[in-house]
Amino acid sequence: MSELQRPKESFGTRIGVILAVTGSAVGLGNFLRFPGLAAEYGGAFMVPYVVAFLLLGLPIAISEWGLGRRGGRFGFNSTPGVFHAITNRSRTGAYFGVLGPLIPVMIYMYYVFVEAWCLGYAWQYLTGGMTEVKTADQSESFFHVFTGIAGDGTLFDDPMKNATIFLAICFALNFYLIYRGLSKGIELFCKIAMPTLIVCAILVLIRVLTLPVDPAAPDQTVINGLGYMFNPYTEGRGFWESLNPRHNSEMWLAAAGQIFFSLSVGFGIIITYASYLKKDDDIALSSVTAAAGNGFCEVCLGGLIVIPAAFVMLGPSVVQNPPGTFGLGFVTLPQVFDAMPLGRWIGFIFFFLLFLAAATSSISMLQPAIAFLEESLGVGRRASMAILGFITVCGAWFVMYFSAGAKGVDTIDFWIGTVGIYTLATIQVIMFGWVLGIRKGKEEIDRGAEIPIPFFVLVIVKFISPLYLLAVFGFWAYTNFYANYVDPEKTENTALYALMHDRTAQFSVGLILLMIVFLVLVISEAVRRWDRLEASQKGAEL
């Protein structure tokens, strides 16, 4: 298998690579989803979280870096292209990579919308627009109107008073950065945004950890809030009973899912970023550093900010019964900031850091599709941006219109953000462990490595990670597709019931299927193009 001409794009510095990958991972999941899960399950959640990180997150992330750089050596930057190279230019291998561009593009369609919420809330706090939002009812009402959750099409009634204008700003910023390219766009922005994000988070963390104790509620202290997060004990259960999958299986599923979101594993993003590295660039230390940086932002910043703040200001009852990811971030936390000294400015800093986190993740979701279109169709940056811009604008419009109860967001997130990610992660570990092989994989990772990756880590990738993935996903699928469906009390909460009875869910799945058909057609054309390029290169060498 000969090497095609390497793409001209590449990262300018090593720290730029690490910050770009860390930025793709550090997002709303770190500051909203993780605290919500830690609050829901208590300190016991940290045990399956660490187990999933060691057996799934870190090994798979390392394998993705290896797959990406190896594919990049042959001129491929997208998941279909990398899989095509790994499988010795197999047509089937390329089709197995269809989820690589599909997942980030579909997630971007609603993620950019949530990014706009964060920017909008930051602006409201900065300009004093949140001063009248004090009670739970007021906070919920503002959130429903601002985000369009109150009803389908309501965002188009008065775009200047909701998230619509901020969505336009986010779209313009994201595509401008992508247009500037890898080094001058994504890398430069992450070099600025990631340190700024961490400084903002530390400022908010200092304010939270120094919150005074209310004499009327002496048990609502920062220390007790931290204890709730880290003490491996679930109310009414002992330590081992709390961790027993028979009694708390959903916690283990949630922990594995959080690791995927947290590290951007199974998104196809790391493969694309790693493909731009040079042959002897370090990927061992870089992959571990990016994972560690994400973990710091998630546990030491996100968790330590949200849970103690809610515990001190609103009490343990709110922490123990969190209102979901969006409810926690956009309904509960505004009440916390209203009751907190300097709350207006802390609220601005917090939602601004959420915006930065969402922005670094959003632009990373666009790059895999840009790379895929460029190498598949042989088009330039402008043409690929025009195609992707049209697709994502249509998708974001869909999410904006079908906004009642966030049903469109929930459906796409379920089928793509859960089913799709688990599936792609499983395919990736099989590609690395069984198709490429762990010995060739270790050679790839060791080349230029500044730290040794123990061989047993790659054994985990080949044997333990696939079994862990299949077991977790199998139990999750049983629960969601069968157990809940046959239970009359839970049937209406399942994705299958929604797919058969809800119009928005049906349209959402239809949009996903339409994207799959489009990408499969592009891959079909891409394989023919790659074969022609390979044949012409061999002819030139004779």
JORA-V158250 format. One record per helix or strand of 3 or more residues. SS is the DSSP state (helix for helix, strand for strand). FROM is the first residue (numbers start at 1). TO is the last residue. If there is no record, write none. Layout:
# JORA-V158250
ss=SS from=FROM to=TO
ss=SS from=FROM to=TO
This chain:
# JORA-V158250
ss=helix from=14 to=25
ss=helix from=28 to=73
ss=helix from=79 to=86
ss=helix from=91 to=96
ss=helix from=98 to=127
ss=helix from=136 to=147
ss=helix from=154 to=156
ss=helix from=159 to=161
ss=helix from=164 to=180
ss=helix from=182 to=209
ss=helix from=215 to=217
ss=helix from=222 to=230
ss=helix from=239 to=243
ss=helix from=245 to=263
ss=helix from=269 to=275
ss=helix from=284 to=314
ss=helix from=316 to=320
ss=helix from=324 to=339
ss=helix from=343 to=377
ss=helix from=381 to=401
ss=helix from=404 to=446
ss=helix from=455 to=486
ss=helix from=491 to=493
ss=helix from=495 to=501
ss=helix from=503 to=541
